[in-house]
Structures are given as structure tokens and as C-alpha cells.
Amino acid sequence: MKLKNKLILSFLFSILISIFIIGFIANSMINKKFDIYLVEEQQNRLQSISDDINTLYNLNGYKLYETDINSYASLENIYIEIRDLKDNTIYYSSNGNGMMGMGGKMHGRMHGGMMGMRPIPEGKYTEKTFPLMEDKKQVGTLVIGYIDNSYLTEEALVFKDTLSSSIFISAIFTILIGLGTSILLSKSLTTPLVDIRNTAIEMRKGNLSKRSKINSNTREILELSDSINYLGETLASQENIRRKYAQDISHELRTPLSTLKSHLEAIIDKVWEPNEEHLTILMDEIDRLSSLIDDLKDSFKLEEADLNLNKSEFDLSSELVQIVESFIPLYEKGGYFLEMDLENNKHIYMDKDKLKQIMYNLLSNSIKYLDQNGKVKVSLREINSQLIIDVVDNGMGIKEDELPLVFDRFFKSNRLNKNSPKGTGLGLPIVKSIVEAHGGEIHVDSKYGVGTTVTINLPSNVHNSQTE
């Protein structure tokens, strides 16, 4: 069943149940209260009749005449009987709407009433006695016989029927209003949801350019629409990145493979001799291909680096000293300088192997941009429980338009030192992934022709390691 139909049926069911409960309770309580009111009025009327007869008895010289009794009984539609103190009947009314004298028994009644009016149900004959007083002394007993439901007059029945009809008509109008409201409300809810559903279906089919365009004042629906649109934009962006990444990988792999193929063909065609020089060229290309594959593997693994880190607490200062000293021969061989300015005894809680990978990438990358007498300086300082590593070089720097791209996979600047080997363009993205996996940040500041500074902020996390 469609959501729209479910909402309409749910609203109507709720309305019908509510109307039934309200109508039943209201009709029952009002009718009950009205019946109590009519019964009380009947009892008051009987007391008033008793007072009138007693007054008439006193005014007539303590006598009652049969004509007076019959007239009163006929007028009030009751049976009247006067008894003495020995319970002997002295007077009684003998006329009036099916009433019988001598014993005062009265038949039930059934009024047809007004046309279209429901009949008054048959009642039960009831008698009520009142003392007949002479001055302040009881001289007899007044018996008034009546039908117990005689208070149900045509006017009372008209009132009850009008009340029931009013509740019924109100219920009909309420149902109609509720039906209209439920249709409008369900439409306002389901129309945007259908649009969002269709957008999701189109995205599932591969149409990532599809967007949800709805007009709703319901915040949750708007948020859902925005989420679907954001998901579409993210998927489209990821798809573009995936395609570009695949193209870049294909390009990077094709270059060494093409070189290997051309050189091997030259050897097979006996254009080249398989001597040490030519085989060394092939070996270099194989090493380059292996390095590219390792970097690709690392770049994918580091997407989940936070799950695979082997953290431990160690002295960052002494570890950096060892790393930098291992690179000094390489720098001196190229005629460059590698310096250190490290604060001592700075401990950190992180993956030691990943720290080496970070520094190897940064120091290997810096040397590529150095000119003659180039210099790289590694510094370490602590500020507010943050350990800050700076790698500063005075190389040719990076142009402003290339600076936002340095962390993109396969990005390689065209301004490398002529003698420097070309990299894979994965070094800085790998470093960024490792730093962020440790809850740190990395920034690159550079001015073309002046130099470049790579700044890494790492939380020490020493206190946290003691509780783990």
C-alpha cells in the first residue's frame, strides 16, 4: 500500500474512533443528566400537586369534592386517591387517560406524538403517598399515581432527538473535514518523499547528476532532501576522483612499462647489447615501478591507518636525531646541508615506523627542490601539548597556483632540480594520511624562489597512553 493511502486511512481511522468515543460519551452523559433533571422536575411537580390539594382541602373547610379531584387528575394526567388514617379510600379520581379508579391502578401508555416522532415507551405505574394535613395534624393520606416515565414528554423527546441529530451531523462534517485535511496533509508529505525516492533511484541507476528539487516547509523533509543531494554530489565527486585516479595510475604505470618494453625490444632486435649499462637502465625502471606500486599500496592502506597503527611511547627528539643523521650523507653527496634544531626529551605516543615514513618522504622530497648550496633544517618544539615538526628548505619553492595541489595524488611539480629523480606524486598524500590518522595536522607554506616550509602538528598523547 502506498504511503499516501496509509496516511489517509490512518487519519480517517483516528478521526472515526475519536468521533465515536466523544459522541458516545457526550450523548450518554447529556441524556443521563437530562433524565435526572426530568425526574427531579417530576418529583417537584408531584410535591407541588400535593401542596395544592392540601391547600384546596383547607380552603374548602377540610373537605374535598370528587369533581375537584377528577378535574385536577385529568389536568395533571395522574391518579388521585384520598385515604383516611385507617387506610380506607374516601375519594379517588375516576377519569383521565386510561386510569382506573377503585384501587388506583393505571395502565401503561403509548403516545404516538408528533408525526415522525418516536413513540414514548410504555412505562410502569407508580404511586407516591403524601400526608394530608389539617392545621399541623395529619388527617389522611394523599395517594398520587403516575407513570414512572411520564416525564418523557414530546418536548423532551424532541430535545433528545435534536441532540442525537446534532452529534450525528457534526460527526459527518468532522469526517469530511478530516478527510480533506488528511488528503492535503498526506499529499504535502508524500509528494516530496516521492521526489526524493525518484532521485535516489536515478542515482542508483548511475545518474549522479540527478538532484532533488522540492518545496516543503517541513524541516525533516528538507534535511532529507539536502542529504540526498549532498550524497549525490559526494558520489559524483568520488566518481570523478576515481576516474582521474585510474587515469593517473594508468599513466604512471605506462611510463616505466613503455621504457622497459622499448629497451627489451632493442635488446631482442640486437640494437642494444645486453651489457651492464643497459641492464642497469632496465633495473632502474623496475625499481621505479616497484616503488610506485609500494606507494600505491601504502596510499590505499592509509585510508584506514587509524585502524592499523602500532602506537607506542618513545622519545621523539632522539628518534628524529637518528633519522636526520641517516640522511646527512645523502645531502652531503649532493653538496647540500641538513641541519637540526630539536628540543630535547620530547616524548610522543604514536607509530614509530609511521614517523620514519613521514620524515623519509619529507627529507627525500626536499632534496629534489634544492639548488647548489641548498639547505634543509629540521626543528622540533612543543607548544600547548602539541609537538611541532618543521622541515624548512631554501629551494626554488612552489608557485602559488600549485600550492593547493601538493596533497593531491600523483601531483608532481615541473620545477624539480634537473638532477633529481622524478617521484610518484604520492609522498605528500601518504604523509598527510599518516599525520591525520594520528590526530595531527600538516601545512605547507611556500614562496617561489625563496623556499618551502612543511609544518606538522602532532598531539603528544603521552597521558592517554598511560591509561590504555
N, C-alpha and C positions, 0 to 999 in steps of 0.2 A: 504494500500500500504506500502511496506517495505521502511525503511528509505533510504536504498541504492538506490532504484529506484527513490524515491523522489528527492534525491540529484542529480542523473544523469539527470533527466528530468528538474530540476531547472537550472542546469548549462547549459544544451543544450538550453533551452528556453532563458536564458540570453544571450548566445552567438549568437543565431539566431537574436534576437532583436537588439543586438549591431551591428552585421554584416549588417543587413538591414538598420539601421539608418546611419551607416558610409558609406556603399556602395551607398545609395541613395543620401546622401549629397555630397559625393566626386564626383560621376558621374554627378550629376546635376551642381555642381559648375564648374567642369572642362569643361564640354560641353558648359556651358554658356560662360565661359571665352574664350574658343576656338572659339565659334561662333562670339563673339565680336571681337576677333583678326582677324578672316577671313573677317568680314565685313569691318573692318578698312583697311585691306590689299586690299580689292576690291576697296574701295574709293580712296586709294592711287594709285591703278593701273589706275583707271579712270582719276585721275588728271594727272598722268604721260602720258596717251594717249592724253589728251587734250594738254599738253605741247608739245608732239611730233608733233601733227598735226599743231599746231600753228607755230612751228619751221619749219616744212615742207612747210607751206604756205609762210613763209617769204623767205625761200631759193629758192622757185620756182617763185620768183618775184611777190609775192602776188596773186598766182594762185594755184588752186588745180585741179588735174586731177581725173576723175572718176575711172580710173584703180588703181591709188594710194589709193583712198578711199576704193574701193572694196577689194583690197589686204589687207589693214590694218584691215578692218572689218572682213574679213574671217579669218585672222591670230588671231585676238583677240576674235573672236566669239561674235561680237557686231554689232549693227546697228549704222551707222554714217550718220548724215544729217547736211548740211551746209545751213544756212538761212542768208538772208541779214537783214539789220536793220529794214526793213518793214515786217519782218517775212515771206518772200517769200522763198520757197525752191529753192536753186541753185544747190546743189549736194546732192546725197544720195547714199548709198550703196544698191545694188540690189541682192547680193548673200550672202550666209553664213547661213547654218544650219537652214532652215525653217524660215528665216527672209524675210519680205516683204518690198519692197520699197514703195515710194509714200505714205507718211503718217507715215512711220516708225514703223508700228505696227508689233509686233513679237509674234509668237505663243509660248506657253509653250513647254517644252521639257521633255523627259523621257529617261534617259540613262540606258541601260542595265548594263553597266560597266563590270567589270571582272566577270568571272564565280564564282558563289557563293556569289557575291557582291550584297548587297541590292540595289534596284533601287533608283536613285536620284528623290525625289518627285517633282511633277510639280510645277513650280514657276510662279510668276506674272511678266509680262512685265513692266519695269520701264524706264523712261527717265530722264536724267540729263543734264542740259544745262551749257555750259561754254562760256565765251566771246572769240571771235576770234579777235586778236589784230594785228594792223599794226602800227609798232613802239609802241607808247603808246596810240594809239587811237583805239577804238573798231569799227571794220568794218563789223562785222557779229556775228552770234551765232552758236556755235557748239553744236549739239544735239547728245548725245550718248545714245542709247537704249540697255538695257540688261535685263536679267532675274534676279530678286532680289535674288535668291538663287544660282546664278551661281558660287558663291564661294565654293559651296559644290562639290568639285572635287572628283574624285575617291580616291585620296591620303588622302583627309580629311575624307572621309567615312571610309577608311581603318584604319586611326588613331582612329576614334571614336569606330569602332567595336573592334579594338585591346584593347582599354581602357576598354570597357564593358566586353570583354572576360577575361581580366586580373583580373578585380574586381571579376567576377564570379568564376574563378579558385581559386583565393585567398580565397574567401569565402568557397569554397569546402574544401580546405586544412585546413582552420581555424576550420571548423566544425569537421573534422576528428581529428585534434589535440585536440580540446576542448572535443570531445567525449572520446578520450583516457585518457586525463587528468582528466576528471570528473569521469571516472571509477576507475582510480587509487586512486584519492583523496577520493571518496566515500568509496572505499574498505578500505583505511587506517583509515577512521573514524568509519565505521560501524563494522569492524571486532572486534576491542577491545570492542566496546559497546555491541556487541552480547555476547562476553565472559563475560562481567560484568553482563549483563542481566541473562545469564545462571547461573552465580554464585549466584545472588540474588534469582533466582527461587529455586535452590538447598537449599539455607538457609531457604527459606520459607517452604520447604518440611521437614525441620528438620536436614538437613545435615550441621551442623555448622562447620564442618572441611573443607568444600569447600572453596577454595581461588581463587581469580582472578589472572591469570598469563598472562600479556600482555606485548608486546614490542612495545612501541609507543614513539615518540618524541614530542607528544602534551601534554603540561603541564596539561591542564584541565582534559584530559582523565586519565593521571597518577594519578592526585589528586583524581579523582573519584574512580579509582581502589583501591588506598590506603585507601580511606574512606570506601569502601565496605569491604575490608579486615579487617580494624580496627573494623568495625561493627560486622563482623563475630567473631573476636577474643573476643570482648566485650561480645557478646551474649553467646559465648561458656563459657567464664569465669563466666558470671552471671548464666548460667545454672548449672555449676559445684558448684557455691556457693549455688544456690537454692537447689540442691540435698543434699549438705553437711548440709545445714541449716535444711532441712527437716529431715535428719537423726539425727542431733543433737537434734532437738526439740522432735523427737520421743523417743530418748534415755532419755532425761531429763524428759519427762512425764512418761515414762515407769517405772522409778525407784520408785517414790512415789506411783504410782498406784499399782505396784507389792507389795510394802510393805503393803499398805492398804488392798490389796486382801488377802495376806498371813495372816495378823493379823485377818481380819474378818473371814476367813476360820477357823482359830484356835479357835476363839470365838464360831462360829457356831458349830464346831465339839466338843465344850466343852473342848478343850485342854487348853484354857485360860479362866479365869473368866473375865467377863466384869466389872472389877474393875476400880478404878480411874487411876491407873498406866498404865494399858493397853489402856484405853480410851485416856489418855494424849498422848501416843505414836501416836495413830491414829490422834489426833488433831494436833500434830506437823507435821505429814506428810501432813495433809490437808492444814495447814498454809504454808508449803513449796511449795505445789502445787499451792496455791493461789498466793504466791509471784512470782513463776516462770511465771504464766500466766500474772500477772501485769507487770512484766519486759518485757515479750514478747510484750505485748500491747504497752508499752512505746517505745520499740525499733523500732516498726513499725511506731508509731505516730511521732517519732522524725525524720523520714526521711523527713517530711515536717514541721519541727519545726519552720523554718523561717516564715511560714505562720500562725502559731498558737501562737506565742509568745505574752504575755501580758506585754509589756515593760512599765517601769516607772522609774523615777529618785529617788534614795534613797541613804542613807549613807551606803556604803559597809562596812566600818570599824565597825560600831555599829552592823550591821546585822551579820557579822562574829563573833563578840563577843558573841551574843546570841546563835548562832549555836554551837560554840565551848563549851560554858558553859553548854549547854544541854547534851553534850557528856561526860563531866568530870565525872559524877557519874558512867557511864558505864566503863570508863577506870579505875577509882579507884577501882571498884569492882573486876576487873581482876588483880589488882596490877600494873597497868601501869600509865604513866604520860602523860598528854596532856597540852601543853604549847602554848602560843600565843606571837607573836611579830608583832603587827599591827600598821601601820602608821595611825594616826587619821584623821578624816574628809575627807575621800576619797569617793567622790560621783561617781556613775555609773548609766548608763541608760540601764537597762536590765530587764528580767523577774525575779522577786524576788523569786517566787516559784521554778523556774528552778535553781536558785543559791542554794537554800536549798537542792534540789535533788542532785546537784553536790557535795556539801560538805557532805551530808549524805552518799553518795556512797563512797567517798574517805575516810572519817573517819571510816566507817564501814569496809572498805576493809583493811585499815592499821592495825587495831587491830588484824586481823587474822594472821599477819606475825610476831607479837611481841613475844619475849621470856620473861622470867622473868625480871622484872625491865625495860621493854621496854618503849620507849618514842616516842611521836609524837609531832612535832612542826608545828604550822600553822603560816605563816608570810604573810604580805601584804606590798607591796611597789609600788611606781609609778615611771615609767621611760618613758619619752617622750610620755606622754598621754596614756601610756599602764599601766594598773593595773595588777600587777603580784602577783598571789597567789601561795605559795609553801606549800606543805604538805610533811614534811620530817620525816621519821621514821628510827629507828636503828634496824629494824627487820632483818630477815635472808636474805632479798634481793631476787633478781630474777637472775637466771643464764642467761648467755649471749645468749644462743640458744633459750631461751623462751622470751626474751625481745621484739623481733619484733612481737610476737603473742598476746601481752597483750590487744590489742584493737580488737581482733577477737572475734566474738560472740561465747559464750559457752566455751571459753578458761578458764581453771582452772589449776592453778599450783598444783603440787603434794607435794609442800613443805609448806603447811599450818601448823599453830600451831595445835597440836593434839587436843586441847580442843576447837578449833574454828569450828563453823558450816560451812558446805560446802555451797558455793554460787551457783548462776546460771550461772556465767560466762558472764553476760550481763551488769554488773555495769559499767565497764570502757567504753565499746562501747556506752552506753547511755550517759555517761559524755562527751565523745568525740563529739557525735552528738549535744548535747546542746551547748557546747563551740563553735563549728564551726558554729552553727546556729546564734550565737551572733557575728560572725566575728572574733572569737578568735582562739587560738592555744593551744594544750596541748602536753606536752612532759613527758616521763618517763625515768629517769636515775636511774640505779640500779647497785650495785655491790654485788655479792653473799657473804653472811657472814658479810656484812657491813651495808647495809640499802638501802632504796629507796627514791627517790625524785620525786614527781609529780609537774610539773610546769604548771600553767595556765596563759596565757596572754589574757587579755580582754581589748578591747578599751573602754575608759570611755564613749564616745559618748554624753557627757553632753551638749556640744554646739549644736549638732544635735537635741537633744530632745527639745531644746528651740525654734527651728524653725518649729517643727512639729505641 
